[in-house]
Amino acid sequence: MLEELPKYLDTRYLAELIGALSGVISSDRLQRIDPLYSAARPVMVRLNIVQEETGIRLGGKINTELTTTCQRCLNNMEISIDKKLDMLLVESTAM
C-alpha cells in the first residue's frame, strides 16, 4: 500500500535527491470538492520532479473515483478521474 503524501513538499530537495514520488491523498483532505460529490477512494498520485534551468518541473498522474447522484435516475454513479500533470514551478522576485 502506498503511503499518505504530506501536505507540503520540498520540491528542491525532491528534485535533487529523489526525482520521483508516489503516494495517496486521503479523501478527508479533499476539502475543495463540491458537496455534491464524495471521494470513493483516496487519490493516487505519481510525480516526477526534475530541476530545469527555468524552474522545477512537476509531471505525473493523479487518479481517483468520485461518487455522486445521477440527476436522471437518482441512483449513485461513479466518475473516474485520471489526469496527467505537467507544470513548471518558477521563483518570483516580485512581491
Backbone as a chain_set.jsonl record, in Angstrom:
{"seq": "MLEELPKYLDTRYLAELIGALSGVISSDRLQRIDPLYSAARPVMVRLNIVQEETGIRLGGKINTELTTTCQRCLNNMEISIDKKLDMLLVESTAM", "coords": {"N": [[0.846, -1.186, 0.0], [0.479, 2.241, -0.756], [2.0, 5.111, 0.777], [0.622, 7.851, 2.69], [0.74, 11.063, 1.291], [2.597, 13.974, 2.269], [1.274, 17.175, 3.401], [2.666, 19.404, 2.492], [5.37, 19.785, 0.18], [8.889, 19.647, -0.225], [10.106, 20.716, -2.922], [12.577, 21.33, -4.08], [14.425, 19.745, -2.675], [13.387, 17.218, -3.307], [13.722, 17.206, -6.109], [16.514, 17.256, -6.323], [17.448, 14.973, -4.887], [15.683, 12.731, -5.003], [13.754, 12.607, -7.208], [11.397, 11.304, -7.977], [8.089, 10.535, -6.823], [5.574, 8.765, -5.142], [2.291, 8.187, -3.918], [-0.598, 8.508, -1.759], [-3.476, 10.612, -1.33], [-5.616, 11.099, 1.198], [-9.218, 10.897, 1.332], [-10.413, 12.563, 3.244], [-8.851, 14.827, 3.273], [-9.56, 16.281, 1.089], [-10.846, 18.99, 0.769], [-11.882, 20.83, -1.02], [-13.641, 19.72, -2.795], [-16.744, 19.751, -4.412], [-19.827, 19.749, -2.561], [-21.719, 18.026, -3.706], [-20.396, 15.815, -4.54], [-18.506, 12.923, -3.521], [-15.496, 11.436, -2.408], [-14.735, 8.303, -3.599], [-12.572, 6.728, -3.172], [-9.142, 7.012, -2.007], [-6.973, 9.55, -3.462], [-4.72, 8.647, -5.899], [-1.362, 9.358, -6.461], [1.294, 10.082, -8.65], [4.404, 11.432, -9.075], [6.912, 13.033, -11.006], [9.845, 14.735, -10.487], [11.824, 17.271, -11.613], [14.72, 19.222, -11.847], [15.06, 22.071, -13.772], [16.547, 24.555, -15.981], [14.905, 26.808, -15.905], [13.246, 26.392, -13.753], [11.493, 24.181, -11.491], [10.224, 21.233, -12.695], [7.168, 19.599, -12.48], [5.742, 16.603, -13.146], [3.417, 14.009, -13.961], [0.815, 11.774, -12.773], [-2.565, 11.756, -11.615], [-5.16, 9.923, -10.059], [-8.482, 8.932, -9.255], [-11.727, 8.1, -7.905], [-14.917, 9.541, -7.952], [-18.039, 9.799, -6.256], [-21.407, 10.437, -6.994], [-24.816, 11.633, -7.301], [-26.892, 10.554, -9.861], [-28.578, 12.742, -11.974], [-30.667, 12.048, -13.564], [-31.664, 9.378, -13.055], [-31.438, 9.219, -10.34], [-29.866, 7.416, -8.96], [-26.827, 6.262, -7.354], [-23.717, 7.12, -8.852], [-20.49, 6.546, -10.263], [-17.642, 8.493, -11.022], [-14.806, 8.444, -12.891], [-11.622, 9.81, -12.4], [-8.813, 10.639, -14.091], [-5.973, 12.058, -14.616], [-3.291, 13.75, -16.272], [-0.383, 15.455, -15.139], [1.505, 18.389, -15.69], [3.597, 20.761, -14.929], [5.42, 23.805, -14.372], [7.352, 25.03, -11.852], [8.256, 28.179, -10.845], [10.46, 30.665, -9.501], [9.484, 33.733, -8.057], [10.417, 37.066, -8.032], [9.037, 39.321, -7.626], [6.974, 41.028, -5.387]], "CA": [[0.0, 0.0, 0.0], [1.228, 3.486, -0.827], [1.911, 5.96, 1.957], [-0.033, 9.156, 2.593], [1.654, 12.149, 0.958], [2.499, 15.102, 3.195], [0.52, 18.33, 2.916], [3.615, 20.266, 1.79], [6.535, 19.083, -0.355], [10.093, 20.419, -0.516], [10.366, 20.303, -4.302], [14.019, 21.408, -4.375], [15.021, 18.531, -2.111], [12.925, 16.072, -4.094], [14.338, 17.257, -7.435], [17.938, 16.959, -6.212], [17.796, 13.678, -4.315], [14.789, 11.602, -5.247], [13.333, 12.659, -8.595], [10.053, 10.761, -8.183], [7.343, 10.357, -5.581], [4.255, 8.153, -5.296], [1.568, 8.064, -2.664], [-2.036, 8.765, -1.801], [-4.061, 11.699, -0.549], [-6.868, 10.539, 1.716], [-10.412, 11.656, 0.955], [-10.75, 13.591, 4.235], [-8.054, 16.026, 2.992], [-10.069, 16.898, -0.139], [-11.838, 19.939, 1.264], [-12.402, 21.702, -2.07], [-14.588, 19.001, -3.656], [-18.122, 20.212, -4.285], [-20.612, 18.868, -1.683], [-22.496, 17.048, -4.474], [-19.521, 14.677, -4.823], [-17.689, 12.395, -2.43], [-14.407, 10.602, -2.917], [-14.992, 6.879, -3.394], [-11.309, 6.148, -2.711], [-8.094, 8.039, -1.948], [-6.358, 9.977, -4.715], [-3.402, 8.055, -6.16], [-0.513, 10.39, -7.057], [2.658, 9.749, -9.084], [5.065, 12.657, -9.511], [8.312, 13.095, -11.408], [10.288, 16.075, -10.132], [13.083, 17.493, -12.318], [15.24, 20.591, -11.833], [15.42, 22.591, -15.085], [17.129, 25.901, -15.901], [13.891, 27.823, -15.622], [12.489, 26.074, -12.541], [11.306, 22.766, -11.171], [9.097, 20.674, -13.444], [6.393, 18.517, -11.875], [4.943, 15.853, -14.104], [2.916, 12.78, -13.365], [-0.601, 11.432, -12.936], [-3.431, 11.563, -10.453], [-6.42, 9.261, -10.388], [-9.385, 8.579, -8.165], [-13.127, 7.991, -8.318], [-15.877, 10.318, -7.178], [-19.412, 9.304, -6.263], [-22.422, 11.482, -6.978], [-26.151, 11.148, -7.639], [-27.309, 10.803, -11.235], [-29.716, 13.652, -11.988], [-31.745, 11.459, -14.352], [-32.281, 8.214, -12.408], [-31.257, 9.419, -8.898], [-29.013, 6.378, -8.378], [-25.421, 6.637, -7.221], [-22.867, 6.843, -10.004], [-19.082, 6.845, -10.045], [-16.951, 9.222, -12.079], [-13.362, 8.207, -12.817], [-10.746, 10.947, -12.666], [-7.486, 10.159, -14.465], [-5.403, 13.254, -15.239], [-1.845, 13.943, -16.317], [0.093, 16.737, -14.637], [2.753, 18.916, -16.236], [3.68, 22.168, -14.55], [6.746, 24.318, -14.093], [7.376, 25.922, -10.702], [9.302, 29.192, -11.003], [10.552, 31.617, -8.4], [9.086, 35.089, -8.393], [11.074, 38.075, -7.205], [8.077, 40.413, -7.429], [6.048, 40.849, -4.275]], "C": [[0.887, 1.243, 0.0], [1.003, 4.323, 0.422], [1.192, 7.265, 1.644], [1.021, 10.22, 2.286], [1.512, 13.276, 1.971], [1.733, 16.26, 2.561], [1.414, 19.259, 2.091], [4.813, 19.438, 1.349], [7.681, 20.063, -0.556], [10.563, 19.998, -1.906], [11.841, 20.39, -4.666], [14.728, 20.151, -3.889], [14.645, 17.313, -2.955], [13.571, 16.035, -5.47], [15.804, 16.847, -7.372], [18.209, 15.508, -5.822], [16.948, 12.502, -4.782], [14.35, 11.542, -6.705], [11.944, 12.122, -8.875], [9.402, 10.515, -6.828], [5.99, 9.747, -5.916], [3.603, 8.062, -3.932], [0.095, 8.332, -2.864], [-2.355, 10.017, -0.994], [-5.42, 11.199, -0.105], [-8.041, 11.478, 1.429], [-10.775, 12.732, 1.974], [-9.923, 14.86, 4.061], [-8.559, 16.783, 1.767], [-11.196, 17.87, 0.196], [-12.47, 20.789, 0.172], [-13.332, 20.987, -3.045], [-15.992, 19.505, -3.361], [-18.919, 19.243, -3.414], [-21.466, 17.826, -2.42], [-21.705, 15.777, -4.758], [-18.858, 14.198, -3.543], [-16.638, 11.476, -3.038], [-14.688, 9.146, -2.572], [-13.745, 6.152, -2.907], [-10.269, 7.259, -2.662], [-7.558, 8.377, -3.34], [-4.967, 9.35, -4.815], [-2.579, 9.084, -6.935], [0.837, 9.785, -7.427], [3.277, 11.02, -9.635], [6.498, 12.367, -9.939], [8.737, 14.539, -11.191], [11.682, 16.27, -10.717], [13.464, 18.963, -12.211], [15.635, 20.973, -13.251], [16.015, 23.979, -14.908], [16.121, 26.938, -15.442], [13.085, 27.556, -14.362], [12.431, 24.576, -12.305], [10.057, 22.272, -11.889], [8.494, 19.514, -12.667], [5.567, 17.871, -12.976], [4.44, 14.597, -13.42], [1.449, 12.563, -13.647], [-1.29, 11.424, -11.586], [-4.651, 10.781, -10.92], [-7.17, 8.89, -9.12], [-10.767, 8.34, -8.754], [-13.974, 8.819, -7.373], [-17.243, 9.677, -7.3], [-20.35, 10.5, -6.202], [-23.77, 10.846, -7.303], [-26.477, 11.524, -9.075], [-28.57, 11.666, -11.209], [-30.899, 13.098, -12.782], [-32.448, 10.344, -13.595], [-32.196, 8.263, -10.878], [-30.543, 8.265, -8.198], [-27.596, 6.92, -8.214], [-24.676, 6.287, -8.493], [-21.439, 7.245, -9.666], [-18.502, 7.524, -11.275], [-15.46, 8.991, -11.883], [-12.608, 9.473, -13.195], [-9.354, 10.378, -12.921], [-6.823, 11.274, -15.269], [-3.884, 13.234, -15.201], [-1.525, 15.338, -15.793], [1.367, 17.12, -15.373], [2.785, 20.397, -15.917], [5.116, 22.532, -14.222], [6.64, 25.305, -12.944], [8.54, 26.885, -10.873], [9.301, 30.102, -9.79], [10.158, 32.99, -8.906], [9.805, 36.046, -7.458], [10.153, 39.25, -6.926], [7.156, 40.09, -6.267], [5.35, 42.144, -3.998]], "O": [[1.917, 1.285, 0.674], [-0.056, 4.253, 1.046], [1.155, 7.72, 0.501], [2.065, 10.274, 2.936], [0.416, 13.511, 2.481], [1.565, 16.317, 1.343], [0.964, 19.834, 1.1], [5.227, 18.509, 2.043], [7.466, 21.187, -1.009], [11.324, 19.041, -2.049], [12.315, 19.6, -5.483], [15.536, 19.566, -4.611], [15.496, 16.482, -3.272], [13.932, 14.964, -5.957], [16.291, 16.163, -8.272], [19.113, 14.881, -6.376], [17.459, 11.393, -4.937], [14.555, 10.525, -7.368], [11.359, 12.448, -9.908], [10.082, 10.314, -5.822], [5.335, 10.168, -6.869], [4.276, 7.881, -2.917], [-0.398, 8.379, -3.991], [-1.606, 10.419, -0.103], [-6.282, 10.908, -0.934], [-7.869, 12.69, 1.301], [-11.392, 13.73, 1.603], [-10.262, 15.886, 4.651], [-8.02, 17.841, 1.444], [-12.365, 17.59, -0.07], [-13.502, 21.416, 0.412], [-13.77, 21.588, -4.026], [-16.377, 19.665, -2.202], [-18.717, 18.032, -3.509], [-21.891, 16.844, -1.812], [-22.279, 14.77, -5.172], [-18.671, 14.967, -2.601], [-16.874, 10.825, -4.056], [-14.859, 8.795, -1.405], [-13.841, 5.085, -2.3], [-10.488, 8.335, -3.217], [-7.679, 7.583, -4.273], [-4.142, 9.507, -3.915], [-3.039, 9.619, -7.945], [1.449, 9.071, -6.632], [2.735, 11.624, -10.561], [7.2, 11.567, -9.321], [8.07, 15.463, -11.657], [12.613, 15.541, -10.375], [12.641, 19.846, -12.453], [16.448, 20.289, -13.873], [15.993, 24.526, -13.806], [16.454, 27.842, -14.676], [12.312, 28.415, -13.939], [13.223, 23.811, -12.853], [8.969, 22.822, -11.714], [9.187, 18.584, -12.253], [4.785, 18.539, -13.653], [4.991, 14.176, -12.403], [0.899, 13.086, -14.616], [-0.684, 11.126, -10.557], [-5.118, 10.959, -12.045], [-6.588, 8.583, -8.08], [-10.944, 8.376, -9.972], [-13.778, 8.803, -6.158], [-17.569, 9.08, -8.326], [-20.118, 11.453, -5.458], [-23.844, 9.643, -7.553], [-26.351, 12.686, -9.459], [-29.523, 11.351, -10.497], [-32.01, 13.619, -12.684], [-33.674, 10.34, -13.49], [-32.811, 7.442, -10.197], [-30.608, 8.149, -6.974], [-27.215, 7.904, -8.848], [-24.966, 5.279, -9.137], [-21.209, 8.167, -8.883], [-18.825, 7.178, -12.411], [-14.913, 9.308, -10.827], [-12.924, 10.123, -14.192], [-8.786, 9.709, -12.058], [-7.081, 11.42, -16.464], [-3.273, 12.77, -14.239], [-2.296, 16.279, -15.98], [2.211, 16.267, -15.648], [2.092, 21.195, -16.548], [5.921, 21.68, -13.845], [5.924, 26.301, -13.041], [9.684, 26.457, -11.029], [8.275, 30.287, -9.135], [10.463, 33.362, -10.04], [9.803, 35.86, -6.241], [10.457, 40.087, -6.078], [6.62, 38.985, -6.184], [4.519, 42.217, -3.093]]}, "num_chains": 1, "name": "protein.A"}
